[in-house]
Amino acid sequence: MQGKIACANVLSDLYAMGVSECDNMLMLLGVSIDLTHKERHIVTPLVIKGFSDLAKEAGCSVNGGQTVLNPWFIVGGVASSVCSDEEFVMPNQACAGDVLVLTKALGTQIAVNVHQWLDEPKNWTKVDSTISRDDAEVAYTAAMNSMARLNRTGARLMRKYHAHAATDVTGFGIKGHATNLAEFQKAPVSFNLHSLPIIAKMAACAQACADSGLNFKLVEGFSAETSGGLLIAMPRDQAAGFCAEIESIDGCPAWIIGDVVEGDKTASIAESPKIIEV
């Protein structure tokens, strides 16, 4: 699964430009020196297989890369494509009147942490009155499946539904990436987010953690995501069709979460955003 998530994350840099076909991938692998010889020869092929399997699903292949020993087990890569002007979407054309669409739910960082805490009684006490152990497992599974899901369908539909700009949501959180995208626009616009789709129970867990002194800042938009969805600015009259079609193809919903308005190239989240439990 780690290999699949890494592959999906790498490809999202292409998908965020509306590029749905990848011509070449490289895999970069750091194998942990803390693994025993036996563990290394079990874990490493599984990670490579996961990465390669998802690359195949994306219609491309891994044609090289580099493997080194490293203190931590890490995996990443490079994805590249040669395409014409009609095959990609420049991320700087948002205009006032557009809406913002998100293609994956937020909360993966918290879901992974809460699942890890199942075996850490001291940390589990932060959320034990908020979420059951069974629900923590469900949230973790949802997060894993989301992170391993390609944004390829979203990339294809960006062109069909005349998207004006997009980015993938990863380490800077939804507000961080919305801010980066807003700053890059040609027109003087701002992004106002009014809704946040979040993996079920994770908003409540984030609040419980904040109450105990560990603030993920999920609702504030700063909780890191891994292999998150596409945040897309598109014409208002195209958004419902986009959301309906991506759900019909991938079996997973997308949501209209904000508006593009005249402004100073900033991004903000409503003081009390609508939380959509997924």
N, C-alpha and C positions, 0 to 999 in steps of 0.2 A: 504493500500500500504506500509506503514512503516513496518508492520509485515512481508510482503512478502520480502521486501528488506533485512531486518535483517536476515531472514531465508536463503536467497540466499547467503548472505555474509558469514554466519557461515559455510554453506555447501562447500563453495569454498575452504576452507582449506583442505578438503578431496579431492575435485576435482583436485586441483593443484598437487596432488600426483598420479593422474590417477585412484583414487578410485571412482567408480561411484555408489556404493551401500552403503548407510548409514544404520547402524543397530540400532542406538539409538540417539535421540536428547533430549536435555534439553533446556528449555526456561528460560531466566533470564529477569525479567521485573521490571523496576523502574517506578512507577506511580507518575506523578508530583503532588506535594502538592499544586500547584497553580491552579489546576483544581477544579471547584466546584463539589459538590457531584453528581449532575446530569451529568456534563461533564464526570466525571470519569467513570460513569456507562454506558456511551455511547461509549466513545473512547476506553476504555480498552478492552472490548469484541471484538471490531473491529480489534484491533492490534493483539490480540490472534488468531482471526479467520484467518487473513492474514498469520500469521506465520504458523499456523497449515495446512492451505490449501496448501501452497507451499511445506511444508514437505510431505504432501500426494502426491503431484505431483512428488516429488523426490523419492517416493516409501518407505518412512519411516514414523514414527509417533513420536510425542512428548510425552515422558513418564515421565515427571517430570520437576522440575526446582525450581525457587524461585521468589517471588514477594515481593517488598518492596516499601515504599514511598520514594520519591527522589525529590530534587529540580527541576530536569528536567525529562521529559518523555524519557526513554531510553529502548531499547529492544535489546537483544542479545541471545547468547546461546552457546551450546556445541554440537558437532557432533562427533560420534565415529563409528568405523567399525572394525570388525575382518576379516582379509583377508590373503590370502596366498601370497608368494613372486611374483607369476605371476599376482597378481591383483593390484599392485601398481608400480609406476615409481619413483625411487630414483632421487632427484633433483640435482644430481652432476655429470652427465655423458656427459655434452656438450663437443663437440670437434670441432676443427677448420674445417671449411667447412660447418658446420650446418648453418641454417637460423633461424631467430626469427619470430614467428608468434604471433599475438595478436587477441583475439577473441571478444573484445568489443571496441567501440570507446571511446576516452577520452573526457573530458570536462564536466563531470557531476557536479562537484563543481560549475563551472561558470554558467551552465544552471540553477541550483537551485537558486543561488544568483540573477541572472538577473530576474528570475521569481518573486522572493520576492520583488525586487525593483520596480515591476510594481505598488505596493502600497506605495512606498517610493520615492516621487518626487525628493528629494535631491540626492538620490543615482541613480535614473533612468537617471539623466542628464549625468552620466558617459558614458552611452551607447546609449542614445536616437538618436544620429545621426548615429549609427552603425547598429542598429537592430530595426525592427518594433515590436509593441506589439504583433501582430499575430505571427511573427517568434519567439518571446520569448516564447510564449505558445507552439509552435511546438517543440522547443528545450527542453522545460521542459518535455513535454510528452515523447519525445524520451529518455530523461535521466531516467525518471521514469520506462519506459518499459525495458530499458537496465539493470538498477539496479535490477529489479525484475526477470530478466531472469536467470534461472539456468545455470551454467557452466557444467552441467552433460554430455551433448553431447560431449563437448570438452574433458572431462575426459575419456569417452569411446574411442574416436578416438585417444587419445594420445597413447594408447597401440597398436591399429591397425596400426598406422603410425610410430611406433618405436621412440617415443619422447625420448629425452635424459635428459631433465630437464624442470621444469616449476615452476612458482609461480603465485599467483593471484595478481592483481594490485589493491591496495587499498590506504591507507592513506599516503604512502611515495611517491606517484606519480610513473609514468612509469620509470623515471631514478632511483629513489630510490630503487625500487624493482628490476630493472635490475642490479643495483650495488650489492645488497644483493645476488642475484642469481649468479652473476659472481664470487663473492668472495668465494662462497661455492663449486666451481667446483674443481674436482680432477686435471684436466689438466690445464696447464698454458694458459688460453684463456681470451679474452676480448669480450665484446658485443658492436657492433657498430650499432646504430639505425639511419636509413636513412629516414624513413617515419613515420608520425604520423597521424593515422585516428582520426578525431575530429568531434564531433557533429556540424552540420552546423551552421555557424555564430559565434561559440564560440571562434575560434582563433582571429577573428576580435574584438570580445568583450573583450578578454583578453588584446589585444593590446591597445584598448581604455581605459581600466581600468589602465593599466600600465602608459599610458600617463597622467592620472589624479592622479597618485601617489599610486594606489592600484595594486600591481603586483602579480598576481596569479602564474606567472612563468609556464604557461601551455606549451608553446613551448619548454621551457628549461627542461621540464620533472618533475617538482616538484609540480604541482597542484594536490591536493589530489583527489582520486577517492573513491567512496563507491560502494562495490559489483561490482568491475571492472572485466575485462576479464582475461583470462589466457594468460600469456606470456610464450611461449613454444619454446625451442630449439629442432630442429628436423633435420634429414637429408634433404639436399636440394631437393633431388629427391622425397621426400615424401610430401613436403609442399603443392604443388598445389592440390594434391589429398585430403589432409586434408581440405584445404580451400573450395574446391568444395563440399565435402560431408557434412561439418558442415552447409554450407549455404542451401544445399538441405534438410536437416533435420530440422534445426531451423528457416529457412527463413531469417537469418541474416548473413552477410558476416564475414569472417576473413581475415586478411591481412598479407603478408610477410613484416615485417617492419625493418629488420636488418640482420646482419651477425655475426657469431661467427668466430673470427680470433685468431691466436696465439697472446698471450699478457700476461698482468700482473694482470689478474683477476679484471679488471675495466670495467665500462660501460660508453659510451659516446653517445651523440646525435650530428648528423651532424650540422655544423654551420648554414646551411640553409636547414633544413629537408623538404622533400616533405610533404605538408599538404593535406591529403585526407579528403575532406568534406563529411560527412555521413548524 
